[in-house]
Amino acid sequence: MTVEGLGHRLSAIRRQEKLSQEEMAERLHVSRSAYQYYERGERDLPGSLLLKVFQEFEADPLWVLEGDIEAGISRRVQELARAYRKIGLAIEHRIKERGLSVPDEKKWDAIDFLFAEFLKEDPLNTAENAPDTQRIDRILGLVA
């Protein structure tokens, strides 16, 4: 199965790193001609080579595989933005629901703290995939 546009994204990584096709092939431990086939999309990129691209160039795996969904935004960036918004809205809701007076700076500190936790292990999600209000209440107790 050929991934549409994978060769173009591979080429973009190479150009960003300011490498020739020969240099890119060397970094990936493949022949120049094999690399050229991958970049032109004439040959499927094996999983082991894709892993080397991720590791060697710290490329976003979702972007490499899927590309941009819209004007420079990968699926992962969209997911992160939705998660950040979800956390922010949950905190706003709990502040109003509990009648708390939380300064904006402290509210954003709480949002940032919970988002950092989300990035580490996604501990905020319950079975319903909604932020854990008890966890939010504990954090708000620290900043209120």
C-alpha positions, -999 to 999 in steps of 0.1 A, spaced: 0 0 0 14 33 -10 8 63 12 -2 93 -9 23 121 -7 48 103 16 76 109 -9 69 146 -10 71 147 28 103 127 28 117 152 3 105 181 26 124 166 55 155 162 34 153 198 21 147 212 56 178 194 68 197 208 37 207 173 26 213 160 -9 195 128 -19 229 111 -15 234 124 20 198 115 30 203 80 17 235 77 38 218 88 69 190 63 64 215 35 54 200 29 20 214 33 -15 208 66 -33 187 49 -60 165 32 -34 160 65 -16 151 82 -49 124 55 -55 110 63 -20 110 100 -26 93 97 -59 67 74 -44 76 46 -68 84 22 -39 67 16 -6 88 28 24 93 -2 48 83 3 84 119 0 96 130 28 73 100 49 84 111 44 120 146 56 111 131 88 96 112 94 128 142 88 150 169 104 129 150 136 120 126 138 150 98 140 124 62 139 135 50 104 126 14 115 118 26 143 96 50 120 77 22 94 72 -8 117 67 6 152 58 -12 184 67 -50 182 70 -54 219 65 -29 247 59 0 235 80 -20 217 107 -14 180 113 -39 157 129 -18 156 161 -18 194 163 -56 194 159 -60 167 186 -38 187 210 -57 219 203 -90 201 210 -76 186 243 -64 221 254 -98 236 247 -116 207 264 -95 212 295 -100 250 295 -138 247 291 -140 221 319 -121 244 342 -143 274 333 -173 253 339 -161 241 373 -152 276 384 -187 288 376 -204 258 390 -186 261 423 -188 299 424 -151 303 428 -132 335 423 -100 326 404 -78 352 389 -72 347 351 -35 341 356 -42 313 382 -69 298 359 -44 296 331 -18 281 354 -43 254 362 -51 248 325 -14 246 317 -7 223 346 -36 199 336 -26 200 299 10 191 308 -4 161 327 -25 153 297 6 153 275 24 129 298 -2 102 303 -37 115 295 -48 110 332 -77 134 328 -99 111 308 -125 90 324 -144 62 307 -167 88 292 -136 106 277 -144 138 297 -120 156 321 -121 143 356 -140 170 376 -125 157 409 -90 163 396 -100 197 383 -114 206 417 -82 195 435 -61 217 411 -85 247 415 -83 242 453 -46 249 449 -49 281 428 -82 296 442 
